[in-house]
């Protein structure tokens, strides 16, 4: 991993800090098997344990580009884990397998303009409408938000239920009503694609629910423990 990072990524660090690292990084790392080091072999991963993902995180420092590691970690260690643990087999085949291959890019939608670490304060709503859900709201500081093919989206399905009213959805980013409003200008981590997103009457089927309805807080809280160590 270190040889790859120094040879193929490090030379571009200054350029990427001025722009954003390109999508071929995901594809190349997928080819080399680096995006699924701790993911099951049956989904195209390498079958390693959690510490293998820590090795990747440590070696990426040789890229001299913090935003690169951020974008990759959101893909491998923030968005893949809930899909792997709570997703249906169909969801895993549609999103997890190509994500491990580097052919699909993932992002995670938690933070909002008025809610960050306080997940219970999330205002993005998903309202049941027949066999579908209709989603309205906004998310901000979403890493990979402009390039992602899908988002694991934290929504509120029951405003009266507190932590028990949150539900995760696996939402394709090309659906009508998904708006990538602007690329955010940040103090640092310029190589990382960070987006402000809006969701306007985005209609998804019940099959887009990730895990159980009303269990989103617990699903995402479980995932955040491992993600914080990677970060």
C-alpha positions, 0 to 999 in steps of 0.5 A: 500500500505504501509503495502504491501511495508514494508512487501513484498518489503522492506526486499529485498532492499539490495539484489535488489541494488546488482542485479535488482528487479525481475519480480514477483513484477509487477505480485504481484502488478497487483494482488493487483490492484496497477498498475492501481490505476488511470486507467479506470475500463473497462481496469482492473484499479481502476478508481481513479484520478491522486492523487492515483498514487501520493500516490503509488509513495510516499508509495514506498519510504518505500521500501528503493529502489529507482530503484524499484520505477523508474521501476514501474513508467516507467511502470505505469506513463510513458508508460501506459498514451500514450497508454491509451490516443492515442492507438486504442482499439486493442492496449489497449487490447493487451498491456494496459490490461495485463500491469495493470495486471502485466503480460506484462511489458512496457518501453519508448524509448526516450533517444538516445546516442546523444539526450535526453531532446531535443526530436527534435534531435532524429535520430531513423528513421521509414521509410514507406515501403508498408504497413509497417514501417522499424525502425533503430536506438538506444536508451539508458538509457531505464528503464525496457529495458531488461525485457519489452515485448513492448516499446513505441518508439519515432521515426523520420518519416520526418527528414525535419519536425522538431517537426512535424516529430516525430511518436510514435510506440508501438513495441513488444520487441521480433520482429526480429531486436530488440537487447537488447545490454547491461545492463548499469552500473550506479552510483546509482539506481542499482535495476533498469534494464536500457538498451542500445537498438538497432533497426536494420531493425525492421519491424512493420505494420501501426497498430503499430503507436501510435496516429497520424503520425507526432504528436509524439512530442505532444503526448509525451510532453503531457505525460511528464508533469504528469511523472515529478511530479511522478518522 
